[in-house]
Amino acid sequence: MDIESMKVTEIWNLLEEKAKSNSDAVNDMGSNTYGFQLSGDEAGEYTLDFETGNVKVINQLEDETDCTLQLSDSNFKKLVNGKLNATSAFMMGKIKVKGNIGLALKLEKLLKTLF
């Protein structure tokens, strides 16, 4: 599966599907919310909401999230695909994190599990 050639909206749909079949990994995420502010050709704002073992993608940025990531759409695809290390990307300014940075690392671990 070539994540980097997919549309961002397709990746969100795929994430929801994969999360349904891997409830143990999703349960480890607690009830945290993640915001995404993507720039680039597929710019947009999203909220990833983990509630009671479910994952819900909202096509807007909620007012209060536990962790918000700002990155380009291409770096988002690389992050999902496991080709971008979140820590290195943060240090190089490719990802900006608002809120709990530990949650960003937890999300990276989940993405590696699902994809």
Secondary structure, 3 states (H helix, E strand, C coil): CCHHHCCHHHHHHHHHHHHHCCHHHHHCCCCCEEEEEEECCCCEEEEEEEECCEEEEECCCCCCCCEEEEEEHHHHHHHHHCCCCHHHHHHCCCCEEEECHHHHHHHHHHHHHHC
